């Protein structure tokens, strides 16, 4: 979706969502900005990647997408997984455009502190997966995330790679204003 006129804001949606998430936001921003919202690969109307992607692959695609507009400076707004992509993209030393500022809405990318109970649960699942696959499948259905359960095998792989990457070490490399 490409609407409005003025400085460009690229909007990146969260996992399991689509560009439609931003329709109300775009209608508000279109008075002073040109807003562009793609469906990320594997969501909305975009096909899945051919292979399991990590966040860097999504950042590569978004960099090429932004570059295709021929702009020299951009504003980025990302929700959840979209924020994760912005952190990854914004930490790069060389980009074909300048990120002036970014808005991260409930951004993903910082690993939570794991409790002992969580570590025990994960350990039990991994052990069951090796020894009793049927039990592991049952455990995953009872306590796995809805996003994981709903995903195809390729998108499950993408999700696993994304949630297991801690982007906190990249934050100091962000050289633009972030809200």
Secondary structure, DSSP 4 states (H G I P E B T S, - for coil): -EEE-SEEEEEE--TT--GGGGHHHHHHHTTTEEEEEPPPTTSTTSPPPSS---HHHHHHHHHHHHHTTT-SEEEEEEETHHHHHHHHHHT-S--SSEEEEEEEES---SPPPPPHHHHHHHHHHHHHHHH-HHHHHHHHHHHS-HHHHHS-HHHHHHHHHHHT---GGGGGG--SEE-
